[in-house]
């Protein structure tokens, strides 16, 4: 909750620098893996031109196409 409040209070809108599903060509079945790789690269400071300065925490939300299951991961450096 504090992370969400901070986003709005600081106008820190560094969300989805990779472009999300559309930016990755919407790889069905590999979406969660692609999201996890992006967050891992951000936290390891190796996301090249997409790099968010001083990334310390990342959130991944993935929902199946039929909306029968959802996964939320929070990764920290």
C-alpha positions in Angstrom: 0.0 0.0 0.0 2.8 2.4 0.8 4.4 1.8 -2.6 1.2 2.8 -4.3 0.8 6.0 -2.2 4.5 6.9 -3.0 3.8 6.5 -6.7 1.1 9.1 -6.6 2.7 11.4 -4.0 6.0 11.6 -5.9 4.6 11.3 -9.4 7.0 8.4 -9.9 5.3 6.6 -12.8 8.0 4.3 -13.8 5.7 1.5 -14.8 6.2 -1.0 -17.6 9.4 0.3 -19.3 9.4 -2.7 -21.6 6.0 -1.8 -23.1 4.0 -4.6 -21.5 2.3 -7.4 -23.5 2.0 -5.3 -26.7 5.6 -4.2 -26.5 6.7 -7.9 -26.4 4.3 -9.1 -29.1 2.0 -10.7 -26.6 3.8 -14.0 -26.3 1.0 -16.4 -25.2 2.1 -18.8 -22.5 5.4 -16.9 -22.0 4.0 -13.7 -20.6 4.8 -14.4 -17.0 8.3 -15.5 -17.8 8.9 -12.4 -19.9 7.6 -10.2 -17.0 9.8 -12.0 -14.5 12.9 -11.6 -16.8 12.2 -7.8 -17.2 11.9 -7.3 -13.4 15.0 -9.3 -12.8 17.0 -7.3 -15.3 15.8 -4.1 -13.8 16.8 -5.2 -10.3 20.2 -6.4 -11.6 20.7 -3.0 -13.4 21.2 -4.7 -16.8 18.0 -3.5 -18.6 20.0 -1.3 -21.0 17.9 1.6 -22.4 14.8 0.5 -20.4 16.7 0.7 -17.1 14.9 2.4 -14.3 17.5 4.3 -12.1 18.1 2.7 -8.7 15.4 0.0 -9.1 14.9 -1.8 -5.7 11.5 -3.5 -6.0 9.4 -4.9 -8.8 5.8 -6.2 -9.0 4.7 -8.7 -11.5 1.0 -9.4 -12.1 -0.1 -12.1 -14.5 -3.6 -13.5 -15.2 -4.4 -16.5 -17.4 -6.3 -15.9 -20.7 -9.4 -17.5 -19.3 -9.1 -15.5 -16.0 -9.1 -18.7 -14.0 -5.9 -18.0 -12.2 -3.7 -15.0 -11.2 -0.2 -14.7 -9.9 1.4 -11.7 -8.2 5.1 -11.7 -7.5 7.0 -8.9 -5.6 10.8 -9.1 -6.2 13.4 -7.1 -4.3 17.0 -6.4 -4.8 
